[in-house]
Amino acid sequence: IVNIFAYILFFALLAVALFLALRYRLSRMRWRGIRFSLGGSIKEYLVLAIKRTVINIVTLGWKIPQSDLLKWGYIANHMTYGDIKFSFNGDVSRVQKVHIKTLLAASIALFMAAFVGVSSFPEDDSNATPIVSMVVFYLGFAFALSARLWYYAALWQEKFRGLRLGKLRFKSYVTGAGLLKLYVTNFLLIAVTLGIAKPIAAHRTLRYYVTNLKIGGDVNDLIAEQARLSEKSGMGDALAADVGFDMGL
């Protein structure tokens, strides 16, 4: 029971950390001299994150796409460019099938890895941990994570398909295969250099997401006035860095 509550609290606080990080970074970003911003209430977003995490657990993961899009919708509908608001209208059905397929694949991989790992333990009471069981488990875990990348790609595409800024539309070309290649090469790059190349990996990640994002419409039609912007704390930026997550994920 304690673990369940800890799980809910962890993911809720993680969501808030990413929310604060994005709010801080948007307040530092300008285009044509006009600043971006992210409004909304931290308390409201925390309540939403806790509520959706509980629903995800109760439904055994079935409602994860709806939860992800609802949380993104809250953020997107509170983003502004000057005095022009972004708007978001997503379609859960576009990502639900991919979610179910990848969730089943990941679950089967973890179950098989755990089954093989446990069955390979010695029957006596020795504390020896067979190397085979460890290798099989980590391979299954890696496969499960890799399978879920196709869901995150579909989610990322839907996040921008439903996003609007005035008459401007957005489209993301992020793919599961592209994410797999990106994260595997980043992992190898960081491992081989013992962490020295971590900034390069972060740059490669942001570059991948940006270069696979297209804008439809005439940007010259987007005329905004500078909106009054309150100073945003950098706490969220620090929190996101501390937990090891960034805007890409």
Residue pairs with C-beta under 8 A, 6 or more apart in sequence:
4 57
7 53
7 57
8 50
8 53
8 54
8 57
9 50
11 49
11 53
12 46
12 49
12 50
12 53
14 243
14 245
15 45
15 46
15 49
15 71
16 42
16 45
16 46
16 49
17 236
17 239
17 240
17 242
17 243
17 245
18 236
18 240
18 245
18 247
19 38
19 40
19 42
19 45
19 75
19 236
20 42
20 233
20 235
20 236
20 237
20 239
20 240
21 236
21 237
21 239
21 240
21 241
21 246
21 247
22 38
22 75
22 236
22 247
23 37
23 38
23 232
23 236
24 232
24 233
24 234
24 235
24 236
24 237
25 237
25 247
26 36
26 37
26 38
26 79
27 35
27 36
27 37
27 38
27 229
27 231
27 232
29 35
29 36
30 36
31 81
33 226
34 81
34 82
34 224
34 225
34 226
35 82
35 226
35 227
35 229
36 79
36 80
36 81
37 79
37 80
37 227
37 229
38 75
38 78
38 79
38 80
39 78
39 79
39 80
40 74
40 75
40 78
44 74
45 71
45 74
45 75
48 70
48 71
48 74
49 71
52 63
52 66
52 67
52 70
52 71
53 67
55 63
55 67
56 63
56 64
56 67
61 103
62 100
64 99
64 103
65 92
65 95
65 96
65 99
65 151
65 155
66 92
68 155
69 90
69 92
69 95
69 155
69 158
69 159
72 88
72 90
72 159
73 88
73 89
73 90
76 86
76 87
76 88
76 159
76 163
77 85
77 86
77 87
77 88
79 85
79 86
80 86
80 227
81 165
81 222
81 224
82 224
82 225
82 226
82 227
83 224
83 225
83 226
83 227
84 165
84 166
84 222
84 224
86 163
86 164
86 165
87 163
87 164
87 165
88 159
88 162
88 163
88 164
89 162
89 164
90 158
90 159
90 161
90 162
91 158
91 161
91 162
94 154
94 157
94 158
94 161
95 151
95 154
95 155
95 158
98 150
98 151
98 154
99 151
99 154
101 150
102 147
102 148
102 150
102 151
103 148
103 151
105 143
105 144
105 147
106 143
106 144
106 145
106 147
106 148
107 144
109 140
109 141
109 143
109 144
109 147
110 140
110 141
110 144
112 140
113 136
113 137
113 138
113 139
113 140
113 141
114 137
114 140
116 133
116 136
116 137
116 140
117 133
117 134
117 136
117 137
118 133
120 130
120 132
120 133
120 136
121 129
121 130
121 133
122 128
122 130
146 180
149 176
149 179
149 180
149 183
150 176
151 176
152 176
152 179
152 249
153 174
153 175
153 176
153 178
153 179
154 176
156 172
156 174
156 209
157 171
157 172
157 173
157 174
159 172
160 170
160 171
160 172
160 213
161 170
161 171
161 172
163 169
163 170
164 170
165 222
166 217
166 221
166 222
167 217
167 218
167 221
167 222
168 215
168 216
168 217
168 219
168 222
169 215
169 216
169 217
170 213
170 214
170 215
170 216
171 213
171 214
171 216
172 209
172 212
172 213
172 214
173 212
173 213
173 214
174 208
174 209
174 212
178 208
178 212
182 204
182 205
182 208
185 204
186 201
186 204
186 205
189 197
189 200
189 201
190 197
190 198
190 201
202 246
205 246
205 248
206 247
206 248
208 248
209 247
209 248
240 246
240 247
